[in-house]
Amino acid sequence: MLDKSRKFFKWGLSTFGVALFYILVVLLVGEIHPFSRFPMYSSFPNWSYSFYLTDETDKIVPFSKLKTFGSSVGHLYGSVANELNIPYGNFSESKEELKQIGDRMIYVLIDSNELEANYIKLNLKGFYYQNDSIQELSVLMTSYENY
């Protein structure tokens, strides 16, 4: 019986001790992730952008050929749009703004990597919710020719 009590006490101390430690850290550190009172994803936008590369025959070129990932390209889009002071999201960008952002993105992607293809296109595929269904929009942002 004493052995069961010890195990229960150790379990309670380890479980509630961790919780108590977390609460103390939150009180000391304040509003810094992961110690925030607000959930990271408390709301979702009504739109989503995806990016992909194609060659001159519209065959998909994996981002791994540029030693990067699709998620990194998504973050790059936001960074470049902010750098160029172009508001983005919810398909508010004009074709000219998308080309401007796309040209800069291609430059950044190719500048740090050797491109094996002679021709490459950066495409944006967007999704949004409208009339109880998900709509899709595809746009060629820019193309690049390797001389």
PyMOL commands that set and color helices and strands:
alter all, ss='L'
color gray80, all
select helices_A, chain A and resi 2-29+63-66+70-83+95-111
alter helices_A, ss='H'
color red, helices_A
select strands_A, chain A and resi 47-54+60-61+119-130+133-145
alter strands_A, ss='S'
color yellow, strands_A
deselect
rebuild
show_as cartoon
